[in-house]
């Protein structure tokens, strides 16, 4: 599994893993490997989202009508 996937590529790979598992056509060993791959992809996707959340700021208008940035 590639470690340098961006968020969209990670989600696409995760969708492919889910589709493979849903078919029920994999043997037990392959199902376990795909499940492990899916868990790793899911963990990576969560990290992307956590990092994105840390970067998000919102503009808030204070009582004097001035806009200021606050963390989300």
ChimeraX attribute file (.defattr): number of C-alpha atoms within 10 A of each C-alpha:
attribute: neighborCount
match mode: 1-to-1
recipient: residues
	/A:1	8
	/A:2	6
	/A:3	8
	/A:4	8
	/A:5	15
	/A:6	11
	/A:7	16
	/A:8	10
	/A:9	13
	/A:10	22
	/A:11	17
	/A:12	13
	/A:13	18
	/A:14	21
	/A:15	14
	/A:16	14
	/A:17	20
	/A:18	14
	/A:19	11
	/A:20	16
	/A:21	18
	/A:22	11
	/A:23	8
	/A:24	10
	/A:25	10
	/A:26	13
	/A:27	9
	/A:28	10
	/A:29	9
	/A:30	13
	/A:31	17
	/A:32	13
	/A:33	12
	/A:34	19
	/A:35	17
	/A:36	13
	/A:37	16
	/A:38	21
	/A:39	14
	/A:40	15
	/A:41	25
	/A:42	16
	/A:43	13
	/A:44	18
	/A:45	20
	/A:46	13
	/A:47	13
	/A:48	14
	/A:49	13
	/A:50	11
	/A:51	11
	/A:52	10
	/A:53	12
	/A:54	10
	/A:55	10
	/A:56	11
	/A:57	12
	/A:58	11
	/A:59	12
	/A:60	13
	/A:61	11
	/A:62	9
	/A:63	7
	/A:64	6
	/A:65	8
	/A:66	9
	/A:67	12
	/A:68	11
	/A:69	11
	/A:70	10
	/A:71	11
	/A:72	10
